[in-house]
Amino acid sequence: MTTKLTLTMEDTVIDSAKKYARDNGKSLSDIVENYLKSIAIQDDTISEISPKVTRLMGILKVPDDFDYKKELGDALAEKYK
């Protein structure tokens, strides 16, 4: 079920958020919903993660099609060739 939510914030924040959403091909509602989901999940699991790791969350950005297994395999092959 979807429910309408009204938020109050500065005009400049709204304008920037709308531009970000448009540039990324998403709706502002989707971005806000996904952000709220992510912080709710973090609250549930945050006690299991060390504070140092928590501070690093979200810093590393990789492409959507990034294949870490392939990259790891390539790196290990290069190291032990």
DSSP file (Angstrom, degrees, kcal/mol; ACC not computed):
  #  RESIDUE AA STRUCTURE BP1 BP2  ACC     N-H-->O    O-->H-N    N-H-->O    O-->H-N    TCO  KAPPA ALPHA  PHI   PSI    X-CA   Y-CA   Z-CA
    1    1 A M              0   0    0      0, 0.0     2,-0.4     0, 0.0     0, 0.0   0.000 360.0 360.0 360.0 136.4    0.0    0.0    0.0
    2    2 A T        -     0   0    0      2,-0.0     2,-0.4     0, 0.0     0, 0.0  -0.873 360.0-169.2-106.5 139.4    1.3    3.5   -0.8
    3    3 A T        -     0   0    0     -2,-0.4     2,-0.2     2,-0.0     0, 0.0  -0.975  24.7-114.7-128.8 141.7    0.5    6.5    1.3
    4    4 A K        -     0   0    0     -2,-0.4     2,-0.4     2,-0.0    -2,-0.0  -0.518  29.9-165.8 -76.0 140.4    1.1   10.1    0.5
    5    5 A L        -     0   0    0     -2,-0.2     2,-0.5     2,-0.0    -1,-0.0  -0.995   8.5-150.8-129.6 132.6    3.6   12.0    2.7
    6    6 A T        -     0   0    0     -2,-0.4     2,-0.3     2,-0.0    -2,-0.0  -0.908  15.5-171.2-105.8 127.8    4.0   15.7    3.0
    7    7 A L        -     0   0    0     -2,-0.5     2,-0.5     2,-0.0    -2,-0.0  -0.892  12.1-149.5-117.0 147.5    7.5   17.0    3.9
    8    8 A T        +     0   0    0     -2,-0.3     2,-0.3     0, 0.0    -2,-0.0  -0.974  35.9 134.3-117.7 123.9    8.5   20.6    4.7
    9    9 A M        -     0   0    0     -2,-0.5    -2,-0.0     0, 0.0     5,-0.0  -0.958  56.8 -62.0-157.4 173.0   12.0   21.8    3.8
   10   10 A E     >  -     0   0    0     -2,-0.3     4,-2.0     1,-0.1     3,-0.3  -0.261  42.4-124.5 -63.5 145.8   14.0   24.6    2.2
   11   11 A D  H  > S+     0   0    0      1,-0.2     4,-2.8     2,-0.2     5,-0.2   0.871 110.2  55.9 -58.0 -39.5   13.3   25.4   -1.4
   12   12 A T  H  > S+     0   0    0      1,-0.2     4,-2.3     2,-0.2    -1,-0.2   0.871 106.7  49.9 -65.2 -35.5   16.9   25.1   -2.3
   13   13 A V  H  > S+     0   0    0     -3,-0.3     4,-2.5     2,-0.2    -1,-0.2   0.917 111.7  48.5 -67.0 -43.1   17.0   21.5   -0.9
   14   14 A I  H  X S+     0   0    0     -4,-2.0     4,-2.6     2,-0.2    -2,-0.2   0.929 111.9  49.0 -62.3 -46.2   13.9   20.6   -2.9
   15   15 A D  H  X S+     0   0    0     -4,-2.8     4,-2.1     1,-0.2    -2,-0.2   0.920 113.2  46.6 -61.2 -44.4   15.3   22.1   -6.1
   16   16 A S  H  X S+     0   0    0     -4,-2.3     4,-2.5     2,-0.2    -1,-0.2   0.909 112.9  49.8 -63.8 -42.2   18.6   20.2   -5.7
   17   17 A A  H  X S+     0   0    0     -4,-2.5     4,-2.6     2,-0.2    -2,-0.2   0.898 110.4  49.7 -65.2 -41.2   16.8   17.0   -4.9
   18   18 A K  H  X S+     0   0    0     -4,-2.6     4,-2.6     2,-0.2    -1,-0.2   0.900 111.7  48.8 -64.0 -40.6   14.5   17.3   -7.9
   19   19 A K  H  X S+     0   0    0     -4,-2.1     4,-2.9     2,-0.2    -2,-0.2   0.920 111.5  49.7 -64.6 -44.0   17.5   17.9  -10.1
   20   20 A Y  H  X S+     0   0    0     -4,-2.5     4,-1.5     2,-0.2    -2,-0.2   0.929 112.6  47.4 -59.7 -46.2   19.4   14.9   -8.7
   21   21 A A  H  <>S+     0   0    0     -4,-2.6     5,-2.7     1,-0.2     4,-0.3   0.932 113.6  47.2 -61.2 -47.0   16.3   12.7   -9.2
   22   22 A R  H ><5S+     0   0    0     -4,-2.6     3,-1.3     1,-0.2    -2,-0.2   0.920 111.2  51.1 -61.8 -44.9   15.8   13.9  -12.8
   23   23 A D  H 3<5S+     0   0    0     -4,-2.9    -1,-0.2     1,-0.3    -2,-0.2   0.782 114.4  44.5 -64.1 -27.2   19.6   13.5  -13.6
   24   24 A N  T 3<5S-     0   0    0     -4,-1.5    -1,-0.3    -3,-0.2    -2,-0.2   0.322 112.7-116.8-101.5   6.9   19.5    9.9  -12.3
   25   25 A G  T < 5S+     0   0    0     -3,-1.3     2,-0.3    -4,-0.3    -3,-0.2   0.821  75.9 114.7  65.7  32.9   16.2    8.9  -13.9
   26   26 A K      < -     0   0    0     -5,-2.7     2,-0.3    -6,-0.2    -1,-0.2  -0.851  67.4-108.9-128.1 164.4   14.3    8.4  -10.7
   27   27 A S     >  -     0   0    0     -2,-0.3     4,-2.0     1,-0.1     5,-0.1  -0.658  25.3-123.8 -90.0 153.4   11.4   10.0   -8.9
   28   28 A L  H  > S+     0   0    0     -2,-0.3     4,-2.5     1,-0.2     5,-0.2   0.867 113.4  57.1 -62.3 -36.4   12.0   12.0   -5.8
   29   29 A S  H  > S+     0   0    0      1,-0.2     4,-2.7     2,-0.2    -1,-0.2   0.914 105.7  49.6 -60.4 -43.6    9.5    9.8   -4.0
   30   30 A D  H  > S+     0   0    0      2,-0.2     4,-2.7     1,-0.2     5,-0.2   0.909 111.1  49.5 -62.3 -42.1   11.6    6.7   -4.9
   31   31 A I  H  X S+     0   0    0     -4,-2.0     4,-2.3     2,-0.2    -2,-0.2   0.933 113.6  45.0 -63.9 -46.0   14.8    8.3   -3.7
   32   32 A V  H  X S+     0   0    0     -4,-2.5     4,-2.6     2,-0.2     5,-0.2   0.922 114.2  49.7 -64.4 -43.8   13.2    9.4   -0.4
   33   33 A E  H  X S+     0   0    0     -4,-2.7     4,-2.3    -5,-0.2    -2,-0.2   0.927 112.2  46.8 -61.7 -45.4   11.6    5.9    0.1
   34   34 A N  H  X S+     0   0    0     -4,-2.7     4,-2.4     2,-0.2    -1,-0.2   0.879 111.9  51.4 -66.0 -37.2   14.9    4.1   -0.6
   35   35 A Y  H  X S+     0   0    0     -4,-2.3     4,-2.2    -5,-0.2     5,-0.2   0.940 110.7  47.7 -63.3 -46.2   16.8    6.4    1.8
   36   36 A L  H  X S+     0   0    0     -4,-2.6     4,-1.7     1,-0.2    -2,-0.2   0.888 111.8  50.7 -63.3 -38.4   14.3    5.8    4.6
   37   37 A K  H  X S+     0   0    0     -4,-2.3     4,-2.4    -5,-0.2    -1,-0.2   0.923 109.2  51.9 -62.5 -43.4   14.4    2.1    4.0
   38   38 A S  H  X S+     0   0    0     -4,-2.4     4,-2.3     1,-0.2    -2,-0.2   0.886 110.6  46.0 -65.2 -38.7   18.2    2.1    4.1
   39   39 A I  H  X S+     0   0    0     -4,-2.2     4,-2.0     2,-0.2    -1,-0.2   0.830 111.3  53.0 -74.8 -28.1   18.4    4.0    7.4
   40   40 A A  H  X S+     0   0    0     -4,-1.7     4,-1.4    -5,-0.2    -2,-0.2   0.913 111.7  45.5 -68.7 -41.3   15.7    1.7    8.9
   41   41 A I  H  X S+     0   0    0     -4,-2.4     4,-1.8     1,-0.2    -2,-0.2   0.902 111.0  53.7 -66.2 -41.1   17.8   -1.4    7.9
   42   42 A Q  H  X S+     0   0    0     -4,-2.3     4,-2.2     1,-0.2    -2,-0.2   0.901 105.2  53.7 -61.2 -40.6   20.9    0.3    9.2
   43   43 A D  H  < S+     0   0    0     -4,-2.0     4,-0.4     1,-0.2    -1,-0.2   0.871 109.3  49.3 -61.6 -35.9   19.3    0.8   12.6
   44   44 A D  H  < S+     0   0    0     -4,-1.4    -1,-0.2     1,-0.2    -2,-0.2   0.840 125.2  26.8 -71.2 -33.4   18.4   -2.9   12.8
   45   45 A T  H >< S+     0   0    0     -4,-1.8     3,-1.7     1,-0.1     4,-0.5   0.477  92.0  97.8-109.4  -3.6   21.9   -4.1   11.9
   46   46 A I  G >< S+     0   0    0     -4,-2.2     3,-1.1     1,-0.3    -3,-0.1   0.806  78.3  59.4 -60.6 -32.3   24.1   -1.2   13.1
   47   47 A S  G 3  S+     0   0    0     -4,-0.4    -1,-0.3     1,-0.2    -2,-0.1   0.735 102.0  55.4 -69.8 -19.5   24.9   -2.9   16.4
   48   48 A E  G <  S+     0   0    0     -3,-1.7     2,-0.4     2,-0.1    -1,-0.2   0.593  98.4  73.9 -85.8 -11.7   26.5   -5.8   14.5
   49   49 A I  S <  S-     0   0    0     -3,-1.1     5,-0.0    -4,-0.5     0, 0.0  -0.839  87.7-113.2-108.9 138.8   28.9   -3.5   12.5
   50   50 A S     >  -     0   0    0     -2,-0.4     4,-2.3     1,-0.1     3,-0.2  -0.336  26.0-117.9 -67.3 151.2   32.0   -1.9   14.0
   51   51 A P  H  > S+     0   0    0      0, 0.0     4,-2.0     0, 0.0     5,-0.1   0.837 113.9  56.5 -58.4 -34.5   31.9    1.9   14.3
   52   52 A K  H  > S+     0   0    0      1,-0.2     4,-0.9     2,-0.2    -2,-0.0   0.922 109.8  44.2 -64.5 -42.9   34.9    2.2   11.9
   53   53 A V  H >> S+     0   0    0     -3,-0.2     4,-0.8     1,-0.2     3,-0.5   0.893 109.6  57.1 -67.7 -39.5   33.1    0.2    9.2
   54   54 A T  H >< S+     0   0    0     -4,-2.3     3,-0.8     1,-0.2    -1,-0.2   0.890 103.7  53.1 -59.1 -40.6   29.9    2.2    9.8
   55   55 A R  H 3< S+     0   0    0     -4,-2.0    -1,-0.2     1,-0.2    -2,-0.2   0.796 108.6  51.1 -65.5 -27.5   31.7    5.5    9.1
   56   56 A L  H X< S+     0   0    0     -4,-0.9     3,-2.1    -3,-0.5     4,-0.5   0.609  81.0 119.7 -85.4 -12.4   33.0    4.1    5.8
   57   57 A M  T << S+     0   0    0     -4,-0.8    -3,-0.0    -3,-0.8    -4,-0.0  -0.293  80.6  13.3 -59.3 131.4   29.6    3.0    4.6
   58   58 A G  T 3  S+     0   0    0      2,-0.2    -1,-0.3     1,-0.0    -2,-0.1   0.376  97.0 104.1  88.2  -4.1   28.6    4.7    1.3
   59   59 A I    <   +     0   0    0     -3,-2.1     2,-0.5     1,-0.1    -2,-0.1   0.923  66.7  67.9 -76.4 -44.1   32.1    6.1    0.6
   60   60 A L        -     0   0    0     -4,-0.5     2,-0.5     2,-0.0    -2,-0.2  -0.648  66.4-168.8 -83.1 124.3   33.0    3.6   -2.2
   61   61 A K        +     0   0    0     -2,-0.5    -2,-0.0     0, 0.0    -1,-0.0  -0.961   8.6 175.5-114.6 125.7   31.0    3.9   -5.3
   62   62 A V        -     0   0    0     -2,-0.5     4,-0.0     4,-0.1    -2,-0.0  -0.905  38.0 -91.5-124.9 155.1   31.2    1.2   -8.0
   63   63 A P    >   -     0   0    0      0, 0.0     3,-1.7     0, 0.0    -1,-0.0  -0.252  36.1-115.2 -62.2 154.2   29.3    0.8  -11.3
   64   64 A D  T 3  S+     0   0    0      1,-0.3    -2,-0.0     3,-0.0     0, 0.0   0.810 116.6  51.2 -59.2 -31.5   26.1   -1.3  -11.1
   65   65 A D  T 3  S+     0   0    0      2,-0.1    -1,-0.3     0, 0.0     2,-0.2   0.233  78.2 137.7 -93.6  15.0   27.6   -3.9  -13.4
   66   66 A F    <   -     0   0    0     -3,-1.7     2,-0.8     1,-0.1    -4,-0.1  -0.432  40.8-156.9 -64.9 126.6   30.8   -4.3  -11.3
   67   67 A D     >  -     0   0    0     -2,-0.2     4,-2.3     1,-0.2     3,-0.2  -0.847  11.4-177.4-109.4  95.0   31.7   -8.0  -10.9
   68   68 A Y  H  > S+     0   0    0     -2,-0.8     4,-2.8     1,-0.2     5,-0.2   0.830  80.9  57.3 -65.8 -31.6   33.8   -8.2   -7.8
   69   69 A K  H  > S+     0   0    0      2,-0.2     4,-2.5     1,-0.2    -1,-0.2   0.916 109.1  45.5 -65.0 -41.6   34.4  -11.9   -8.2
   70   70 A K  H  > S+     0   0    0      2,-0.2     4,-2.8    -3,-0.2    -2,-0.2   0.934 114.3  48.3 -65.2 -45.7   35.9  -11.3  -11.6
   71   71 A E  H  X S+     0   0    0     -4,-2.3     4,-2.4     2,-0.2    -2,-0.2   0.900 112.6  48.4 -62.2 -41.4   38.0   -8.4  -10.3
   72   72 A L  H  X S+     0   0    0     -4,-2.8     4,-2.6     2,-0.2     5,-0.2   0.923 112.1  49.2 -64.1 -44.5   39.2  -10.5   -7.4
   73   73 A G  H  X S+     0   0    0     -4,-2.5     4,-2.5    -5,-0.2    -2,-0.2   0.914 111.8  48.7 -60.1 -44.2   40.1  -13.4   -9.6
   74   74 A D  H  X S+     0   0    0     -4,-2.8     4,-2.3     2,-0.2    -2,-0.2   0.912 112.2  48.6 -62.0 -43.7   42.0  -11.1  -12.0
   75   75 A A  H  X S+     0   0    0     -4,-2.4     4,-2.3     2,-0.2    -2,-0.2   0.908 113.5  46.3 -64.6 -43.0   43.9   -9.5   -9.1
   76   76 A L  H  X S+     0   0    0     -4,-2.6     4,-2.5     2,-0.2    -2,-0.2   0.891 111.7  51.5 -67.8 -38.7   44.8  -12.9   -7.6
   77   77 A A  H  < S+     0   0    0     -4,-2.5     4,-0.3    -5,-0.2    -2,-0.2   0.906 112.0  47.2 -62.6 -41.5   45.9  -14.2  -11.0
   78   78 A E  H >< S+     0   0    0     -4,-2.3     3,-0.7    -5,-0.2    -2,-0.2   0.906 113.6  48.3 -65.6 -42.0   48.1  -11.2  -11.5
   79   79 A K  H 3< S+     0   0    0     -4,-2.3    -2,-0.2     1,-0.2    -1,-0.2   0.899 122.8  31.1 -67.0 -41.2   49.6  -11.6   -8.0
   80   80 A Y  T 3<        0   0    0     -4,-2.5    -1,-0.2     1,-0.2    -2,-0.2   0.097 360.0 360.0-107.9  22.0   50.3  -15.3   -8.3
   81   81 A K    <         0   0    0     -3,-0.7    -1,-0.2    -4,-0.3    -2,-0.1   0.525 360.0 360.0 -62.8 360.0   51.1  -15.7  -12.0
